[in-house]
């Protein structure tokens, strides 16, 4: 194998995507100088906070200890595409395999997920795809799935459409209404504004190939090549790849920040120069005769290649000639961690949590609630596990946008509606003083892929290839998926290509042939 020549590569953005890219580049190109630049903190939206608490139980027992609360992502899926093995490989390579906390498929958190409706909590299937499985759905969902194969597909078949349009067309308004809850939980978005093909491409492909989503899901839509590649990725993980087959999801001991912190530590140990805060704030990119000049507060930095893990709108300010970087909006999400001095069983049913369809409980702009204490046991509460209840209220998204409201000006203003929502859902909490309430206002944290997103990525890929002479690549949630697995996969693909010495790597090659 030919080792690529030493290079100077700058990674812009120190969130999960940027940290993954910087870490992997440092292992693949040990003789190259890698820079990691970010005007804010390391870790991006991944943030695991430790809190000391003390309280007296209803039985009179005095307890104290430290708990972990997540302000961002908290769980990881061990399946669902090539990003899943990429994430587990990253965790293993970074030395965090022993920190994995698996949640088996038999666990209540895997089996019990709820919708909050005007009638109360209703147990449903945990994903939009599972809505198509009659054994896991209500009678209305079963009827919708049973009738779906008999619905005609439009001709010519649309290149893309909104999630709301698709579910109404294929399953009717009732299932479309329920699907809005899952869109709230994954994208914090309005289904009428979200691209079906980019958000739930398997559904688009199933109907296009078989004329029916249900038939397509039963027969499968993945190509033999894709299946073989994913099988090889799992096989490479050996015993770890086999173990994950029994998991519904997994988390990390100490929280998701354990991963971003370890990546930062390993990258620095490998020689990556990290500049975060004021000294890492990039104000311009200029293509030069032999590379790219980056404008920084401390002076220009010349590199041979730039990997941007910045949100597309931020990159647009640095490379305004690139098309489509401002085409998609991003949603603002409120996250309120609430801890009560009561065991979980006194408050809520065992399970992962609940999501809320549009308009069913919108007076507090709530999107859903995670039952952290029962959803992800063993991730950082020690001896207090089972003695207190951690809940996370997710708020805002489309309620502060296309649904008609405006985002609040401060995180503190989220506390009152979050507590009111919990007390409305669980009357036992009325009059109970929380041990801890920590609000977070995550501004523009999740992109909403508007219909036509894939075609726009193809245009952006072509523009980068044409105008940047192989000196710019892009990664991150703004392009190829918002999950942590998606972010890691995109960064790994770019780092791997650069590590192999490939030329003209844009990061958007997957959309080069998009139609």
C-alpha positions, -999 to +999 in steps of 0.1 A: +000+000+000+013+034-009+014+059+020+001+093+010+025+122+013+025+143+045-001+170+044-015+198+064-053+193+070-076+215+089-109+201+103-134+229+110-159+221+138-152+201+169-185+183+173-188+146+169-183+147+131-152+169+134-137+150+163-142+117+144-126+131+113-096+146+132-091+114+152-093+091+123-070+113+101-044+113+129-043+075+128-043+071+091-019+100+083+005+100+113+031+121+094+006+148+085-002+179+106-039+179+115-056+210+130-090+209+147-106+244+148-138+255+165-150+288+178-169+271+206-165+241+228-154+207+219-182+182+216-208+202+198-243+192+208-230+162+228-230+173+265-232+151+295-234+170+328-226+156+362-246+169+392-243+162+429-276+156+446-288+147+481-324+139+492-345+120+516-366+091+502-403+087+510-391+059+534-369+084+553-336+072+539-310+100+533-292+096+500-265+115+481-244+109+451-237+121+415-260+117+385-255+123+348-279+143+326-277+146+288-283+178+270-280+162+236-280+126+222-279+098+247-284+065+229-270+047+199-286+022+176-266-010+168-283-015+134-300+003+106-273+010+080-236+013+075-233+040+102-240+014+129-208-007+125-188+025+118-198+038+152-190+006+171-157+004+153-149+040+163-158+033+200-136+002+199-107+019+183-108+048+207-106+023+236-141+027+249-155-008+243-156-014+281-178+017+285-206+003+263-239-002+283-261-024+261-298-024+263-310-058+253-340-063+230-359-078+258-355-048+280-387-027+288-369+004+272-368-015+240-404-029+242-423-001+257-425+032+239-455+055+241-475+082+224-491+108+244-527+114+231-557+132+246-566+099+262-533+094+279-502+073+272-507+047+245-480+020+239-470+019+202-442+006+180-409+024+185-401+035+149-421+046+118-411+014+101-425-007+129-458+010+124-461-013+093-459-045+114-494-054+125-484-071+157-470-039+171-498-014+163-533-005+171-563-016+151-562+017+131-526+011+122-533-025+112-561-013+089-538+013+073-511-012+067-535-038+053-550-014+028-516+002+018-507-025-009-539-017-027-533+020-031-519+031-065-487+049-067-486+082-087-471+081-122-446+093-129-433+085-094-422+116-076-385+122-072-392+134-036-420+146-015-427+156+021-430+130+049-466+142+056-476+139+020-463+104+017-480+090+048-513+106+040-511+093+004-500+057+014-517+052+048-543+080+054-545+109+078-546+088+110-512+071+104-498+104+091-508+120+124-491+093+144-460+095+121-457+132+131-447+121+166-417+101+153-407+130+131-408+152+162-386+127+181-360+122+154-359+156+136-378+179+158-394+190+125-427+195+107-434+165+086-448+187+059-414+204+056-392+172+057-380+153+027-392+117+027-364+104+005-336+120+026-352+113+060-368+079+054-354+068+021-362+031+026-399+040+024-395+059-008-374+030-023-399+004-012-428+020-029-408+029-060-395-007-064-426-027-054-455-003-057-462-009-020-443+001+012-455-030+030-444-054+002-411-036-001-404-039+036-412-076+035-390-082+005-363-058+013-349-029-008-312-030-001-290-040-030-268-072-027-237-050-028-250-029+001-259-060+021-225-076+015-206-044+025-226-041+057-221-077+065-183-073+060-183-043+083-200-063+111-177-093+105-147-070+109-158-062+144-156-099+154-172-108+187-184-072+193-203-074+160-220-105+172-229-092+206-247-062+193-272-085+176-289-089+210-291-052+217-319-028+210-297+002+216-267+011+237-252+040+256-219+048+272-211+048+309-208+084+320-228+096+291-222+103+254-196+129+262-173+100+272-170+095+234-163+130+223-139+136+252-120+104+244-117+113+207-104+147+217-078+132+240-067+105+215-065+131+187-043+154+208-021+125+218-016+117+181-004+152+174-036+170+164-033+207+172-066+217+188-077+253+188-111+259+204-128+291+216-117+325+204-084+313+188-102+287+168-129+310+153-126+308+115-136+340+096-127+331+060-114+305+036-094+314+005-082+290-021-045+295-029-022+282-056-013+251-035-040+249-008-063+269+013-057+298+036-078+300+067-084+333+084-080+330+122-077+357+150-041+348+154-033+351+117-037+331+086-032+293+086-022+277+053-032+240+048-034+217+018-070+205+026-100+215+046-126+192+061-156+213+071-178+198+098-195+231+103-233+234+097-239+243+061-251+278+069-219+285+087-198+272+058-219+294+035-204+324+052-169+312+045-175+298+010-205+319-004-200+306-039-211+271-030-248+265-039-276+253-016-258+256+017-287+278+031-315+258+015-325+239+046-337+255+078-326+241+112-348+237+142-342+250+177-349+224+205-354+230+242-341+202+264-351+203+301-336+177+325-358+172+355-349+150+385-375+140+412-368+124+446-391+095+438-384+061+423-394+058+386-422+033+393-440+059+414-442+083+384-443+066+350-446+032+333-415+013+326-401+021+292-381+045+271-405+075+270-432+090+249-436+112+218-464+136+210-482+139+177-488+174+164-515+193+183-522+165+208-504+183+236-490+215+221-499+240+248-464+236+262-446+231+229-436+197+241-423+171+215-418+142+239-403+130+271-375+105+277-377+083+309-339+085+314-339+064+346-355+034+329-345+040+293-307+039+299-299+023+332-263+019+342-250+050+325-239+071+354-262+073+385-244+047+406-261+038+439-289+063+432-302+043+403-338+033+410-341+057+439-348+088+419-364+097+385-347+115+357-368+128+329-359+149+298-385+171+282-379+179+246-396+211+234-399+235+205-388+224+171-417+231+147-437+247+175-412+275+174-413+277+136-437+264+110-464+256+136-466+292+143-447+300+175-414+317+183-384+304+201-379+318+236-350+341+243-335+322+272-333+286+285-347+296+318-381+304+302-384+267+294-386+255+330-422+266+338-438+250+307-417+218+310-428+213+346-464+221+338-463+195+310-449+168+333-475+176+360-503+175+334-491+141+322-483+126+356-506+142+382-486+125+410-459+152+404-482+181+414-468+195+446-435+175+443-404+197+443-378+186+418-343+179+430-328+194+399-340+213+368-314+221+341-327+238+309-308+240+276-318+260+245-301+242+216-304+268+188-306+256+152-293+222+163-311+198+139-313+205+101-346+199+084-340+183+050-365+200+027-378+180-003-352+179-030-323+177-005-306+149-024-306+167-057-292+198-040-264+177-025-256+165-060-252+201-071-231+210-041-209+179-048-204+190-084-196+226-073-170+215-047-154+192-073-153+219-099-143+250-079-121+237-050-096+215-069-099+187-044-091+209-014-125+209+004-146+181+019-178+184+040-192+162+067-218+165+094-255+164+101-263+190+076-257+166+047-262+129+051-282+121+082-288+136+117-281+105+139-248+101+157-242+070+135-248+091+104-223+117+116-196+092+123-201+074+090-197+106+070-166+116+088-151+081+085-157+079+048-139+112+042-110+104+065-107+070+050-106+084+014-080+110+024-060+084+042-059+063+011-046+093-009-077+097-030-081+130-049-111+152-052-128+140-020-159+161-015-177+141+012-208+141-010-199+112-034-229+092-023-251+118-040-231+121-072-256+099-092-288+111-074-317+115-097 
